[in-house]
Amino acid sequence: MKMERPPARSPEQVAAAIADILAEAGADFVASLPDGWIAPLIKHLGHDPRFRHVPVNREESAVGLCSGVFFSGRPGVALMGASGFLTCIYAITKISYTYQIPLLFLITLRGAPGDDARYHVSNGLYLRSVIEAINIPALYLEQFSELPKIASAYRHASVLSRPYVVALGRGLLKGTQ
């Protein structure tokens, strides 16, 4: 019995779907730092009039900007690679936790099976453990059909008054899963 593969999508189609889900959930601000896997998503959000997109030069700046946006009425979205997320731990625990600021982190699931970049293997070894250690709720999405969970995570961050992480796998972002 042959397993059926999901239909292939372009990374741009995946990016458009994520943007639609974020917009429908009420998100309108995204701060991002480049990562190869999320480049199509960053490009899409940068041109989508439903979003104010701010590129940042340090991941901690995304936490600061999203924190400021929260005080204007709704949580922001921080978009970055897994290694960038790991550099934000102090900013998350100092700013977001102390002042109960919700924000959604959309990160790459680097170092997981399917990531052929050897220099990201270390992320796969401890990314989930670090997320668990600082008690951030997280979803790990690998399939296109799971994308609607992003909206729930965005809304639930406000219920919790804390950040929420959604890690996106390579196959999902590349359109093969």
N, C-alpha and C positions, 0 to 999 in steps of 0.2 A: 504494500500500500504506500503510495507516494504522498508525502505531505505537501499540501498546497502552500505556496509562498504568497504573502500578501502582495497586492499590486505595488509596483515600484512607483515612487513619487520623486519629484525633484526636490532638492533641499529648499528651493524657493517656494514650492507648494507647502512643504512642512512649515516654513517660516510664516506664510500667509495664514495657515490654520492656527498656529500659535497666536499670532496677532489678533485674529478674530476672537479667539477664546478669551484673551486678556481684555480686549475691548468690551466684550459682552459681560465680563465679570466686573467692569467698572474701572479697570486700570487705565491710566492715561499718562503716567510718567515712568520712563525707563532710563536708568543710568547703566552704561555698559563699558566693559573693557574687552578688547578684542581677544578672540580665540578662534583658531581655524575652523572648528566645527560649527561655531555659531555665527560666522561671518555673514551668511545669507540672512539670518534672523536680525542681526544688527543692521544690515543694509535695509531690510524691509521696514523695520521700526523707525529708522531714520527718515524714511520717505513717506511714512503713513501719517496722514494729517490727524488721526485720532490720538496720536501720542506726542508728547514732548520727550524727545530723546536727547540725552546728554552723554556724550562720550567722556570718559574720565581717564586720567593717567595713572591712577592708583585705585585699587579695589576699595580701600577704606573710604575713599572719596564717595563712592557709590553709596556706602552705608550712611555717610553724613548727609548727602543730598536727599536720599530717600527718607531720612529722619526728618529733615526740614519740610519735605513735601507732605509728610503725614500731618504736620501741624497746620497745613492748609486744607485738610479735609479728607484725604484718603491715602492709603499705603502706596508706596512706590515699589517698583520692580528693579532689582539689581541683577544684571545679566553678565555672567563671567565664566571663565573656565574653573575647573575644580581646584587647581593650584592657587588661583587668585582668591577663591573663596577661603581657602585655608589660611591665607594671609590676613583675613578679616576677623579672626576669632576675638582678638582684644576689642575691636570696635563693636562687634556684636554684643559681647558680654558687658562692656562698659556703657555703651550708648543705648542699644536696643533693649537690653534686659533691664537696666537701671530705670529707664524712663518709659518702659512698657510700650515700645514702638514696634508696631507690626510692619513687616515688609516681606516681600516674596523674593527669594533668591532663585533664579533659574540658572543652573550650573551644568557644566558638562560632566558626564560620568566617566572621567578619564581614568585610565588604568584598569578598567573592567575588561572582561573578555571581549574581543573584537577591536580593542585599541592596539594597534601595532606599533605605537611609538614607545620604544623602550624607556625613554626618559620620563614617561608618565606612569610607569608601573608602580612606583612608590605611592602615587595617589590612590591606586587601587588597593594597596595594602592597608591604608589607614584612614581613608576618607570617611567611610561609614562609622568607624570607631570614634573619630573626632566629632562627627555630627551627634552621635549618641552621647558622648562624654559631656557635651555642653547642652544636651537635652533639647535640641531643636527638632520639631516634628519634620519628617522628611518622606518624600515619595521618590521612588526610583523608577522612571518610566523608560521602557524599552520598545514599546509598540505604538504605532500611530493611533490605534483605537483607544489608547489610554490618555491621550491629550486632554480630553475634557476634565480630567482630574485637576488640571492646572487651575481652573476656575474655583473649584472647591478649596484648594490650598490657599489661593489668594484671599478668598472670603474668610476662611478659618483663621488666618493670621490675625485678622481684626478681632475675632471672637477671643482668641488667646492673648491678644496684645503682645505678641512675640513674632519673631521671624519664623518663616516656614521655608524649607528647602525643597525644590523640585529638581532632581538630577536627571538629565536627558542623555540617553545612551547614543552611541555613535550611529548604529543602524537606524534608529529613529530619526536623528538629525540629517543623516545622509539620504533618507527616504527609502531604505531597503527593508525596514521592519514595520 
